[in-house]
Amino acid sequence: MKSSSSLQKRLGLGLTLGMTLLWLGATVGAWLVVQHELNEAFDSALEETAQRILPLAVLEISNREAPREAQHVATLKIHKEYLTYLVRDAKG
């Protein structure tokens, strides 16, 4: 003989499983969004650092060949600054 399950038991089990799946889906979605935003921020910081260091490396190499000539290197491209450097001397 088959035992009949109550409506309350089926409803409780269905709601619990549904909410668990919804919570897991929201957690995975939030994780993917946060991962994407962090990757963008890290990529931007890496690009900013490279754009600051590359002109210094070019000047260093060119100054080895002709140390008496003052040279300037233009920036690579105009872009939005996410990372800003502030260089100060010993006096502030």
Residue pairs with C-beta under 8 A, 6 or more apart in sequence:
41 82
44 82
44 83
45 82
45 83
47 79
48 81
48 82
48 83
49 83
51 75
51 76
52 85
54 73
54 76
55 73
55 74
55 75
58 73
59 71
59 72
59 73
62 71
63 71
